[in-house]
Amino acid sequence: MTHIKVIIPAYNEAESIPHVIKDIPNYVNEVIVVSNNSTDDTEINAKKAGATVLVENRKGYGFACLRGMDYVSQQTIRPDIIVFLDGDYSDYPEELTKIVKPIIGEDIDFVIGARDKNLRETGSMTGPQIFGNWLATTLMKIMFRSTFTDLGPFRAIKYDKLLALEMEDKTYGWTVEMQLKVLKKKYSYREIPVNYRNRIGVSKVSGTVKGAIFAGVKILTWIFKYSFK
């Protein structure tokens, strides 16, 4: 039986987090919610929904993901697959089954849930998000002959391959860092089209001008850093 753990970074997602946890398939061995300095009932609601709850007070998406990874590394039983999923309920957690299928059935190393424009709810991605995804994936195609079309946060990776990536970004560059390192290490990868809806609550990144600009700068910095390595 494949051992799967889900890591969910969450900052003030009290309303959405129970829905996310409830919709995760019950064959997942553990759901880990990392409260990233939340000031609402995110931690309480996640515990009530059955998740393991960790706290990471250093604000940053990457900080939260790394905290979850550190927790997993201290456990006796190593998982086969780690799935990363946002806590805002914009993804469809039940689609985890098709995200992990290529890893389990075809030995693919890394799978991204690509937010296909034909499957996205109107307004679920902002203009800056759409442009940022296009720019980043286009640059990766030019510089690394990548076939990525999205930086989607819903993703699955073999646990040993994840450890070998030696992830380090602490904030908004986490997703693109992972994809760039996958390319550099020549891991096998695949994109699976997934549905995407309007999130519950307001985005902490794309919902602000500052957040969108900072995320864009981080993404471009990682791409150009790796293009000259």
Phi, psi and omega in degrees: 000129181289130181267119185235133172237144179248131176249125181238105173288137184214126175237110180052059178242039185303321183285321187272329190301323177297324179295317180299310183297318181300325185271357177286131181307143187284356175279351176294134186284327179202136174253122183246114177260124178255106179285115186265073180067035180294146179245003179251205183267025179307311184294315180298312183292325178293319178296316179299328181279355175104008181272156166283131184245125175246160178237129173233106186279346175281116186289132179153134181304314180295320177304316181295316179296318179295325177296318177297319179295321179298318178299314181297321183296339182269359181274153182291316181268121180277135177285160173274323185225139170249131175247133174255136185212138179284159184263011186263359178070023175279328173276168176255099185304330180296343178282002175306326181303315181280344176287319182273346185304315180295332178288313182289316187269335185234004177064028174289144184279324192213133182227134176247138170278104184275125182282081183300134183298334179281348182247003181269136174290142180304128178087358184288336173237135181281166176305311178300323177296313182297316180294316181299318177297315180298313183296313182297314183288329176294317178296322178293325177295316182292315188273331186232006182057036180285158173247011178297142175240356185208157173252033187308137182285341179278107189208155179227145181210145174301137185299317181295326178290323177298315180299321182292340179288337181052058183300143184221340184295137186260347186231238190280352183272003185305311186294315182288327176301315181300315182293321178295319180289326174300317179294315182296325181272359177060039173291152171284141182212162180208151172252138176241122179298133179230158175284155181211133183233171176296132183290161171275126181088190184255136180295139178275349180248290184290344181280353178232148179296315180301314181297318181296318180293315181298317179298317179299317179296316180298317181298312181294323179299315179296318182297313182288329175299316183281338180290341181250010178274000000 
